[in-house]
Amino acid sequence: MRDRDVRQALLGLLREQHLGDSNTIIVEEMGIWAGTVRIDVAVVNGELTGFELKSERDTLTRLPDQAEVYGLVFDKLYLLTTEKHWRKAAAIIPKWWGELVVRTQIDGSLTIREKRRGRYNPKIDPKILAKLLWREEALALLDRHGLALGFKSKSASVLHDRLATNLDLSSLREGVRAALKQRPAWSGQVAPDAFDMPIHADPNPSFEVTG
């Protein structure tokens, strides 16, 4: 079972779940911490949810560090792995992470099953969350909250610090999600339209579906 197969199974499931939701984007390889770290798949809507994939060919060597970094910004996180890695991986990730296991069926298709449902992240770092924004996005968010005066020529790092210091976490989370959903580079990854769902809809209604 290759990483590509696991990824396509997850993407197919997520696209099915969010079909027609114009408030949702599904992003592959989303950069964190100014792009120095990337998570395999992210879903952005009323929440920011990340999915880290570990196929049979992967090792778990980097998982502890990945879990620490991802836990600084995501509202919810899920590990998608195989039976080979599941028990060992479950001992590494925090208890609030969700656990998904992918299995190969007799007909060769992949099924994703939920072992543990994800809970909300108990501790998000505002400064690292703000770093998800490009400079112009950070400046626009500051301006929206009347905080841009005297900062329009400042560096991205300074703008990120000002956002983290002056906005409450709820406003910062909302502003970051809105900016990510409007980012032109990801416009092709918006969920296909068929019907509208509320922006605070549960981003992970069920994983007990064949991928």
FIKEKE-571147 format. One record per residue: residue number from 1; chain; x, y, z of N, C-alpha, C in turn. Coordinates in Angstrom, 3 decimals, padded with zeros to 6 digits. Atoms other than C-alpha are relative to their C-alpha. Layout:
BEGIN
(NUM, "A", (X, Y, Z), (X, Y, Z), (X, Y, Z))
...
***
This chain:
BEGIN
(1, "A", (000.855, -001.198, 000.000), (000.000, 000.000, 000.000), (000.890, 001.247, 000.000))
(2, "A", (-000.883, -001.153, 000.147), (001.701, 003.167, -001.213), (-000.619, 001.265, 000.578))
(3, "A", (000.472, -001.287, -000.515), (001.465, 006.682, 000.160), (-001.021, 000.626, -000.943))
(4, "A", (000.909, -000.574, 000.994), (-000.194, 007.773, -003.080), (-001.394, -000.605, 000.089))
(5, "A", (001.287, 000.680, -000.101), (-002.933, 005.168, -002.647), (-000.767, 000.463, 001.243))
(6, "A", (000.627, -000.451, -001.243), (-003.607, 006.195, 000.955), (-000.502, 001.428, -000.145))
(7, "A", (000.377, -001.400, 000.193), (-003.673, 009.866, 000.003), (-001.255, 000.120, -000.868))
(8, "A", (001.156, -000.078, 000.893), (-006.136, 009.316, -002.837), (-001.263, -000.513, 000.675))
(9, "A", (001.152, 000.502, -000.743), (-008.417, 007.289, -000.567), (-000.539, 001.075, 000.936))
(10, "A", (000.426, -001.057, -000.915), (-008.479, 010.115, 001.974), (-000.611, 001.166, -000.760))
(11, "A", (000.517, -001.127, 000.769), (-008.964, 012.838, -000.631), (-001.379, -000.315, -000.568))
(12, "A", (001.300, 000.381, 000.525), (-011.836, 010.926, -002.203), (-001.079, 000.060, 001.069))
(13, "A", (000.952, -000.019, -001.106), (-013.522, 010.544, 001.174), (-000.333, 001.423, 000.419))
(14, "A", (000.220, -001.385, -000.411), (-013.060, 014.195, 002.128), (-000.818, 000.761, -001.034))
(15, "A", (000.760, -000.684, 001.050), (-014.356, 015.416, -001.228), (-001.457, -000.436, 000.006))
(16, "A", (001.377, 000.487, -000.104), (-017.419, 013.227, -000.814), (-000.719, 000.639, 001.181))
(17, "A", (000.601, -000.589, -001.199), (-018.051, 014.549, 002.691), (-000.330, 001.476, -000.186))
(18, "A", (000.163, -001.450, 000.138), (-017.718, 018.178, 001.626), (-000.539, 000.417, -001.363))
(19, "A", (000.556, -000.287, 001.312), (-019.392, 017.951, -001.762), (-000.975, 001.175, 000.066))
(20, "A", (000.891, -001.151, 000.063), (-020.994, 021.299, -002.562), (000.184, 001.014, 001.097))
(21, "A", (-000.224, -000.947, -001.094), (-019.648, 023.045, 000.519), (000.944, 001.103, -000.473))
(22, "A", (-000.807, -001.107, 000.516), (-018.463, 026.392, -000.842), (000.853, 000.645, 001.086))
(23, "A", (-000.773, -000.554, -001.106), (-017.057, 027.241, 002.614), (001.188, -000.888, 000.373))
(24, "A", (-001.072, 000.945, -000.319), (-014.575, 024.371, 002.531), (001.022, -000.064, -001.126))
(25, "A", (-001.048, 000.335, 000.955), (-011.227, 023.962, 000.832), (000.809, -001.160, 000.569))
(26, "A", (-000.838, 001.131, -000.366), (-009.106, 020.817, 000.879), (001.363, 000.243, -000.627))
(27, "A", (-001.327, -000.400, 000.473), (-005.389, 021.544, 000.594), (001.007, -001.113, 000.261))
(28, "A", (-001.074, 000.966, -000.160), (-002.538, 019.134, -000.002), (001.318, 000.724, 000.291))
(29, "A", (-001.333, -000.515, -000.333), (000.902, 019.779, 001.496), (-000.048, 001.459, 000.444))
(30, "A", (000.099, -001.368, -000.503), (-000.074, 022.899, 003.401), (001.189, 000.330, 000.897))
(31, "A", (-001.172, -000.397, -000.762), (002.949, 024.739, 004.763), (-000.348, 000.600, 001.351))
(32, "A", (000.142, -000.526, -001.357), (003.267, 025.564, 008.457), (001.344, 000.584, 000.413))
(33, "A", (-001.232, -000.633, -000.485), (005.785, 027.785, 010.234), (000.787, 000.537, -001.194))
(34, "A", (-000.573, -000.644, 001.182), (006.482, 029.898, 007.129), (000.381, -001.015, -001.074))
(35, "A", (-000.215, 000.983, 001.052), (006.343, 026.787, 004.953), (001.125, -000.978, 000.245))
(36, "A", (-001.122, 000.894, -000.279), (009.237, 024.970, 006.637), (-000.453, -001.416, 000.329))
(37, "A", (000.581, 001.308, -000.303), (006.944, 022.092, 007.678), (-001.303, -000.102, -000.774))
(38, "A", (001.223, 000.175, 000.772), (004.108, 020.624, 005.619), (-000.810, -001.181, 000.523))
(39, "A", (000.883, 001.093, -000.368), (001.111, 018.543, 006.603), (-000.612, -000.562, -001.275))
(40, "A", (000.415, 000.672, 001.231), (-000.185, 016.020, 004.074), (-001.287, 000.572, -000.574))
(41, "A", (001.288, -000.513, 000.458), (-003.794, 017.228, 003.859), (-000.600, 000.879, 001.094))
(42, "A", (000.697, -000.878, -000.942), (-005.673, 020.104, 005.496), (-001.390, 000.316, -000.542))
(43, "A", (001.355, -000.413, 000.335), (-009.376, 020.932, 005.513), (-000.269, 001.307, 000.727))
(44, "A", (000.248, -001.319, -000.577), (-010.288, 024.578, 006.051), (-001.460, 000.359, -000.225))
(45, "A", (001.376, -000.514, 000.056), (-013.861, 025.651, 006.855), (-000.262, 000.735, 001.308))
(46, "A", (000.211, -000.626, -001.300), (-015.297, 026.591, 010.243), (001.028, -000.436, 001.018))
(47, "A", (-001.114, 000.483, -000.805), (-012.321, 024.736, 011.669), (001.197, -000.232, -000.916))
(48, "A", (-001.210, 000.342, 000.737), (-008.758, 024.013, 010.612), (000.415, -001.396, 000.449))
(49, "A", (-000.235, 001.405, -000.333), (-008.272, 020.243, 010.488), (001.134, -000.547, -000.857))
(50, "A", (-001.132, 000.553, 000.717), (-005.063, 018.452, 009.555), (000.014, -001.518, 000.022))
(51, "A", (-000.112, 001.453, 000.125), (-004.393, 014.893, 008.390), (001.440, -000.358, -000.347))
(52, "A", (-001.346, 000.494, 000.272), (-000.972, 013.259, 008.621), (-000.100, -001.467, -000.398))
(53, "A", (000.097, 001.348, 000.549), (-000.526, 010.082, 006.552), (001.293, -000.770, 000.236))
(54, "A", (-001.139, 000.903, -000.135), (001.751, 007.150, 007.325), (-000.374, -001.327, -000.655))
(55, "A", (000.292, 001.239, 000.715), (001.618, 004.354, 004.762), (000.902, -001.116, 000.528))
(56, "A", (-000.807, 001.139, -000.439), (003.157, 000.904, 005.180), (001.481, 000.225, -000.281))
(57, "A", (-001.398, -000.229, 000.368), (006.340, 002.159, 003.533), (000.650, 001.118, 000.816))
(58, "A", (-000.527, -001.090, -000.815), (006.724, 005.089, 005.932), (000.525, -000.530, 001.331))
(59, "A", (-000.408, 000.262, -001.378), (008.483, 005.118, 009.284), (-000.664, 001.040, 000.893))
(60, "A", (000.597, -000.935, -000.957), (007.325, 006.905, 012.423), (001.057, 000.891, 000.649))
(61, "A", (-001.119, -000.740, -000.587), (010.682, 008.569, 013.068), (-000.320, 001.474, 000.210))
(62, "A", (000.263, -001.439, -000.066), (009.443, 012.095, 012.359), (-001.313, 000.337, 000.708))
(63, "A", (001.334, -000.262, -000.539), (005.998, 011.706, 013.929), (-000.008, 000.807, 001.301))
(64, "A", (000.028, -000.823, -001.222), (006.853, 013.061, 017.416), (000.188, 001.491, -000.269))
(65, "A", (-000.235, -001.408, 000.325), (008.248, 016.300, 015.969), (-001.161, 000.579, -000.804))
(66, "A", (001.141, -000.459, 000.786), (005.408, 016.555, 013.452), (-001.198, 000.274, 000.903))
(67, "A", (001.140, -000.171, -000.908), (002.815, 016.102, 016.194), (000.133, 001.277, 000.811))
(68, "A", (-000.228, -001.210, -000.789), (004.394, 018.888, 018.221), (-000.261, 001.262, -000.817))
(69, "A", (000.156, -001.183, 000.841), (004.494, 021.372, 015.333), (-001.448, 000.173, -000.449))
(70, "A", (001.385, -000.091, 000.455), (001.039, 020.561, 013.953), (-000.922, 000.441, 001.128))
(71, "A", (000.826, -000.335, -001.155), (-000.387, 020.914, 017.443), (000.038, 001.470, 000.380))
(72, "A", (-000.079, -001.434, -000.286), (000.604, 024.590, 017.471), (-001.062, 000.803, -000.749))
(73, "A", (000.881, -000.804, 000.851), (-001.919, 025.608, 014.790), (-001.363, -000.619, -000.311))
(74, "A", (001.243, 000.625, 000.456), (-004.634, 023.036, 014.009), (-001.032, -000.145, 001.116))
(75, "A", (001.087, 000.196, -000.956), (-008.016, 022.912, 015.726), (-000.203, -001.478, 000.306))
(76, "A", (000.095, 001.443, -000.141), (-008.208, 019.156, 015.123), (001.061, -000.653, -000.872))
(77, "A", (-000.994, 000.738, 000.767), (-005.713, 016.585, 013.898), (-000.358, -001.476, -000.036))
(78, "A", (000.233, 001.424, 000.177), (-006.010, 013.075, 012.528), (001.258, -000.656, -000.562))
(79, "A", (-001.041, 000.837, 000.581), (-003.396, 010.405, 011.908), (-000.683, -001.106, -000.783))
(80, "A", (000.510, 001.073, 000.847), (-004.234, 008.103, 009.006), (001.148, -000.950, -000.280))
(81, "A", (-001.079, 000.958, 000.145), (-002.149, 004.959, 009.032), (-000.561, -001.384, -000.284))
(82, "A", (000.383, 001.382, 000.266), (-002.214, 001.206, 008.463), (000.055, -000.804, 001.302))
(83, "A", (-000.057, 000.862, -001.183), (-002.607, -001.686, 010.894), (001.444, -000.218, 000.443))
(84, "A", (-001.414, 000.215, -000.309), (001.170, -002.108, 010.691), (000.513, 001.033, 000.993))
(85, "A", (-000.529, -001.094, -000.823), (001.811, 001.268, 012.323), (-000.939, 000.451, 001.114))
(86, "A", (001.011, -000.653, -000.822), (-001.407, 001.973, 014.203), (000.314, -000.003, 001.492))
(87, "A", (-000.188, 000.054, -001.451), (-000.632, 000.764, 017.742), (001.221, 000.807, 000.449))
(88, "A", (-001.200, -000.767, -000.362), (002.876, 002.228, 017.820), (-000.243, 001.488, -000.171))
(89, "A", (000.264, -001.414, 000.254), (001.692, 005.515, 016.301), (-000.948, 000.579, 001.048))
(90, "A", (000.974, -000.479, -000.986), (-001.210, 005.783, 018.752), (000.671, 000.354, 001.324))
(91, "A", (-000.726, -000.293, -001.237), (001.305, 005.793, 021.604), (000.841, 001.261, -000.109))
(92, "A", (-000.828, -001.185, 000.226), (003.152, 008.735, 020.044), (-000.815, 001.284, -000.017))
(93, "A", (000.787, -001.219, 000.178), (000.416, 011.211, 019.168), (-000.784, 000.345, 001.267))
(94, "A", (000.799, -000.401, -001.163), (-001.493, 013.247, 021.794), (-001.390, -000.638, -000.011))
(95, "A", (001.292, 000.673, -000.138), (-004.784, 011.818, 023.085), (-001.137, 000.743, -000.702))
(96, "A", (001.079, -000.740, 000.648), (-006.820, 014.588, 021.451), (-000.008, -000.194, -001.516))
(97, "A", (-000.018, 000.320, 001.426), (-005.763, 013.474, 017.962), (-001.013, -001.093, -000.303))
(98, "A", (000.805, 001.105, 000.475), (-008.138, 011.307, 015.976), (000.890, -001.029, -000.677))
(99, "A", (-000.767, 001.079, 000.613), (-006.945, 007.949, 014.668), (-000.844, -000.674, -001.079))
(100, "A", (000.657, 000.641, 001.130), (-007.881, 006.524, 011.252), (000.900, -001.114, -000.518))
(101, "A", (-000.759, 001.134, 000.529), (-006.824, 003.156, 009.868), (-000.530, -000.353, -001.382))
(102, "A", (000.372, 000.365, 001.361), (-006.814, 002.268, 006.178), (000.301, -001.480, -000.220))
(103, "A", (-000.156, 001.428, 000.277), (-007.308, -001.326, 005.064), (-000.277, -000.282, -001.466))
(104, "A", (000.245, 000.437, 001.370), (-007.168, -003.058, 001.697), (-001.061, -001.089, 000.002))
(105, "A", (001.073, 000.985, 000.104), (-010.345, -004.949, 000.782), (000.349, -001.081, -001.034))
(106, "A", (-000.243, 001.111, 000.919), (-010.558, -008.184, -001.214), (000.051, 000.467, -001.450))
(107, "A", (000.042, -000.491, 001.382), (-011.399, -006.231, -004.364), (001.094, 001.021, -000.309))
(108, "A", (-001.102, -000.931, 000.207), (-008.331, -004.032, -003.901), (-000.291, 001.432, 000.407))
(109, "A", (000.340, -001.355, -000.433), (-010.216, -000.930, -002.755), (000.469, 000.238, 001.428))
(110, "A", (-000.443, -000.362, -001.338), (-009.214, 000.929, 000.398), (-001.168, 000.507, 000.817))
(111, "A", (001.036, -000.456, -000.922), (-011.495, 001.443, 003.382), (000.653, 000.718, 001.163))
(112, "A", (-000.516, -000.767, -001.126), (-010.841, 004.094, 006.026), (-000.967, -000.128, 001.168))
(113, "A", (000.813, 000.176, -001.199), (-012.112, 003.333, 009.525), (000.524, 000.882, 001.130))
(114, "A", (-000.371, -000.864, -001.118), (-012.122, 005.598, 012.539), (000.208, -000.827, 001.260))
(115, "A", (-000.320, 000.680, -001.252), (-010.398, 004.166, 015.603), (-000.273, 000.905, 001.195))
(116, "A", (000.255, -000.961, -001.080), (-010.637, 007.318, 017.713), (-000.358, 001.339, -000.614))
(117, "A", (000.454, -001.280, 000.523), (-012.545, 010.512, 017.026), (000.839, 001.131, 000.581))
(118, "A", (-000.823, -001.119, -000.441), (-010.521, 013.695, 017.186), (-000.762, 000.984, 000.872))
(119, "A", (000.563, -001.040, -000.859), (-011.148, 016.298, 019.866), (000.710, 001.320, -000.292))
(120, "A", (-000.598, -001.308, 000.252), (-010.338, 020.002, 019.925), (001.369, 000.125, 000.658))
(121, "A", (-001.339, -000.287, -000.489), (-006.753, 021.075, 020.372), (-000.088, 000.871, 001.248))
(122, "A", (000.094, -000.783, -001.236), (-006.364, 022.286, 023.962), (000.936, 001.207, 000.058))
(123, "A", (-000.972, -001.098, -000.092), (-003.502, 024.663, 023.175), (000.552, 000.344, -001.381))
(124, "A", (-000.504, -000.506, 001.280), (-002.885, 026.646, 019.982), (000.927, 001.183, 000.275))
(125, "A", (-000.954, -001.097, -000.169), (000.088, 029.018, 019.694), (-000.374, 001.139, -000.950))
(126, "A", (000.432, -001.096, 000.880), (-001.168, 032.403, 018.380), (001.080, 000.475, -000.967))
(127, "A", (-001.063, -000.495, 000.873), (002.221, 033.397, 016.970), (000.238, -000.935, -001.180))
(128, "A", (-000.201, 000.957, 001.090), (002.651, 030.212, 014.961), (-001.222, -000.035, -000.902))
(129, "A", (001.219, -000.056, 000.802), (-000.971, 030.365, 013.832), (000.036, 001.205, -000.941))
(130, "A", (-000.078, -001.213, 000.819), (-000.445, 033.924, 012.576), (000.978, -000.159, -001.151))
(131, "A", (-001.007, 000.208, 001.043), (002.573, 032.738, 010.574), (-000.535, -000.781, -001.198))
(132, "A", (000.610, 000.627, 001.167), (000.216, 030.803, 008.300), (-000.336, 001.040, -001.066))
(133, "A", (000.406, -001.062, 000.912), (-000.614, 034.168, 006.722), (001.182, 000.576, -000.773))
(134, "A", (-000.957, -000.780, 000.780), (001.295, 035.774, 003.892), (-000.025, 001.433, 000.516))
(135, "A", (-000.108, -001.359, -000.526), (002.410, 039.338, 004.588), (-001.236, 000.837, -000.323))
(136, "A", (001.153, -000.819, 000.378), (-000.433, 040.957, 002.621), (-001.279, -000.457, 000.706))
(137, "A", (001.160, 000.522, -000.739), (-002.957, 038.679, 004.348), (000.025, 000.470, 001.450))
(138, "A", (-000.141, -000.467, -001.379), (-001.614, 039.593, 007.766), (-000.331, 001.483, 000.111))
(139, "A", (000.275, -001.434, -000.010), (-001.742, 043.304, 006.920), (-001.495, 000.273, -000.171))
(140, "A", (001.441, -000.179, 000.212), (-005.323, 043.001, 005.658), (-000.789, -000.324, 001.266))
(141, "A", (000.693, 000.363, -001.245), (-006.382, 041.292, 008.882), (000.221, 001.071, 001.068))
(142, "A", (-000.261, -001.101, -000.933), (-004.699, 043.989, 010.958), (-000.878, 001.203, -000.328))
(143, "A", (000.798, -001.142, 000.436), (-006.465, 046.663, 008.911), (-001.470, -000.197, 000.336))
(144, "A", (001.393, 000.310, -000.296), (-009.813, 044.932, 009.395), (-000.325, 000.256, 001.471))
(145, "A", (000.213, -000.203, -001.433), (-009.359, 045.251, 013.150), (000.559, 001.340, 000.486))
(146, "A", (-000.483, -001.319, -000.374), (-008.006, 048.806, 013.077), (001.373, -000.003, 000.636))
(147, "A", (-001.320, 000.151, -000.620), (-004.472, 047.707, 013.938), (001.148, 000.218, -000.973))
(148, "A", (-001.038, -000.109, 001.033), (-002.593, 048.523, 010.721), (000.751, 001.323, 000.018))
(149, "A", (-000.630, -001.325, 000.008), (-001.751, 052.183, 011.382), (001.423, -000.071, 000.551))
(150, "A", (-001.402, -000.001, -000.396), (002.017, 052.590, 011.517), (000.718, -001.308, -000.255))
(151, "A", (-000.604, 001.321, 000.214), (002.625, 048.980, 010.484), (-000.006, -000.423, -001.467))
(152, "A", (000.171, 000.408, 001.393), (002.012, 049.007, 006.724), (001.313, -000.275, -000.721))
(153, "A", (-001.297, 000.258, 000.635), (005.724, 048.975, 005.887), (000.835, -001.014, 000.786))
(154, "A", (-000.743, 000.931, -000.846), (006.713, 046.453, 008.547), (000.124, -001.376, -000.660))
(155, "A", (-000.229, 001.347, 000.533), (007.999, 042.956, 007.854), (-001.128, -000.933, 000.405))
(156, "A", (001.030, 000.988, -000.305), (005.765, 039.899, 007.884), (000.113, -000.472, 001.443))
(157, "A", (-000.210, 000.469, -001.371), (007.299, 038.768, 011.163), (-000.584, 000.968, 001.029))
(158, "A", (000.542, -001.015, -000.908), (006.370, 042.048, 012.856), (-001.532, -000.008, -000.048))
(159, "A", (001.456, 000.040, 000.140), (002.832, 041.851, 011.481), (-000.587, -001.219, 000.709))
(160, "A", (000.465, 001.210, -000.680), (002.462, 038.294, 012.743), (-000.007, 000.185, 001.506))
(161, "A", (-000.080, -000.243, -001.441), (003.596, 039.321, 016.204), (-001.107, 000.946, 000.466))
(162, "A", (001.051, -000.946, -000.386), (001.145, 042.225, 016.260), (-001.359, -000.691, 000.026))
(163, "A", (001.258, 000.741, 000.006), (-001.733, 039.942, 015.310), (-000.115, -000.893, 001.225))
(164, "A", (000.021, 000.936, -001.123), (-000.811, 037.371, 017.934), (-000.161, 000.706, 001.340))
(165, "A", (000.034, -000.741, -001.264), (-000.470, 040.019, 020.631), (-001.304, 000.752, 000.206))
(166, "A", (001.133, -000.906, -000.122), (-003.520, 042.147, 019.876), (-001.369, -000.605, -000.305))
(167, "A", (001.281, 000.636, 000.272), (-006.214, 039.758, 018.665), (-000.232, -001.151, 000.962))
(168, "A", (000.306, 001.178, -000.786), (-008.005, 037.254, 020.847), (000.075, -001.210, -000.913))
(169, "A", (-000.237, 001.202, 000.798), (-007.518, 033.668, 019.716), (-001.159, -000.302, -000.937))
(170, "A", (001.167, 000.275, 000.840), (-011.056, 033.312, 018.375), (000.020, 000.856, -001.268))
(171, "A", (-000.055, -000.910, 001.156), (-010.702, 036.375, 016.118), (001.156, -000.342, -000.921))
(172, "A", (-001.163, 000.370, 000.800), (-007.252, 035.276, 014.977), (-000.285, -001.267, -000.797))
(173, "A", (000.336, 001.250, 000.690), (-008.466, 031.760, 014.132), (-000.949, 000.274, -001.163))
(174, "A", (000.975, -000.317, 001.045), (-011.402, 033.152, 012.183), (000.664, 000.746, -001.155))
(175, "A", (-000.675, -000.780, 001.027), (-009.207, 035.628, 010.313), (000.948, -000.832, -000.832))
(176, "A", (-000.929, 000.871, 000.719), (-006.616, 033.013, 009.403), (-000.763, -000.928, -000.931))
(177, "A", (000.786, 000.908, 000.851), (-009.232, 030.577, 008.109), (-000.576, 000.736, -001.206))
(178, "A", (000.580, -000.778, 001.104), (-010.899, 033.296, 006.033), (001.054, 000.308, -001.053))
(179, "A", (-001.076, -000.317, 000.943), (-007.569, 034.285, 004.470), (000.420, -001.237, -000.789))
(180, "A", (-000.404, 001.229, 000.686), (-006.637, 030.685, 003.671), (-001.019, -000.398, -001.057))
(181, "A", (001.043, 000.379, 000.957), (-009.974, 030.064, 001.968), (-000.043, 000.917, -001.211))
(182, "A", (000.023, -000.964, 001.098), (-009.551, 033.170, -000.190), (001.311, 000.018, -000.784))
(183, "A", (-001.317, -000.020, 000.631), (-005.967, 032.427, -001.198), (-000.101, -000.481, -001.445))
(184, "A", (000.151, 000.364, 001.417), (-005.839, 032.394, -005.042), (000.720, -001.281, -000.380))
(185, "A", (-000.792, 001.177, 000.355), (-003.199, 029.680, -005.169), (-000.745, -001.297, 000.269))
(186, "A", (000.734, 001.209, -000.357), (-005.702, 027.241, -003.680), (-001.402, -000.005, -000.574))
(187, "A", (001.372, -000.130, 000.492), (-008.781, 028.288, -005.624), (-000.487, -001.261, -000.691))
(188, "A", (000.391, 001.217, 000.690), (-008.744, 025.040, -007.571), (-000.299, -001.154, 000.926))
(189, "A", (000.198, 001.083, -000.940), (-009.016, 022.995, -004.396), (-001.262, 000.177, 000.844))
(190, "A", (001.257, -000.170, -000.720), (-012.374, 024.299, -003.207), (-000.894, -001.195, -000.280))
(191, "A", (000.888, 001.142, 000.182), (-014.903, 021.516, -002.663), (-001.026, 000.310, -001.085))
(192, "A", (000.964, -000.236, 001.082), (-017.241, 021.097, -005.681), (-001.362, 000.408, 000.528))
(193, "A", (001.261, -000.524, -000.504), (-020.540, 022.928, -005.384), (-001.177, -000.873, -000.417))
(194, "A", (001.270, 000.682, 000.244), (-023.908, 021.189, -005.090), (-001.026, 000.521, 000.977))
(195, "A", (000.874, -000.602, -000.999), (-025.359, 022.604, -001.905), (000.885, 000.725, 001.001))
(196, "A", (-000.769, -000.766, -000.976), (-024.288, 024.999, 000.830), (-000.198, -000.576, 001.394))
(197, "A", (000.054, 000.427, -001.385), (-023.439, 023.944, 004.356), (000.436, 001.176, 000.861))
(198, "A", (-000.415, -001.096, -000.862), (-023.043, 026.319, 007.326), (001.490, -000.040, 000.278))
(199, "A", (-001.452, -000.089, -000.159), (-019.519, 027.519, 007.956), (000.492, -000.756, 001.223))
(200, "A", (-000.418, 000.715, -001.196), (-019.454, 025.867, 011.391), (-000.415, -001.462, -000.034))
(201, "A", (000.358, 001.401, 000.107), (-020.505, 022.468, 010.083), (001.167, -000.870, 000.432))
(202, "A", (-001.022, 000.934, -000.426), (-018.630, 019.476, 011.488), (000.829, -000.431, -001.194))
(203, "A", (-000.816, 000.341, 001.153), (-015.661, 018.946, 009.139), (000.291, -001.483, -000.126))
(204, "A", (-000.291, 001.417, 000.034), (-015.432, 015.239, 009.985), (-001.212, -000.815, 000.446))
(205, "A", (001.212, 000.655, -000.442), (-018.947, 013.763, 010.093), (000.130, -001.508, 000.172))
(206, "A", (-000.148, 001.448, -000.114), (-017.859, 010.151, 009.557), (001.146, -000.452, -000.878))
(207, "A", (-001.070, 000.544, 000.820), (-014.918, 008.147, 008.312), (-000.239, -001.453, -000.329))
(208, "A", (000.277, 001.387, 000.254), (-016.576, 004.758, 008.100), (-000.599, -000.182, -001.397))
(209, "A", (000.417, 000.022, 001.396), (-016.764, 004.914, 004.318), (001.133, -000.598, -000.826))
(210, "A", (-001.015, 000.559, 000.875), (-014.953, 003.049, 001.569), (000.623, 001.104, -000.845))
(211, "A", (-000.676, -001.015, 000.777), (-012.327, 005.240, -000.087), (000.420, -000.521, -001.353))
***
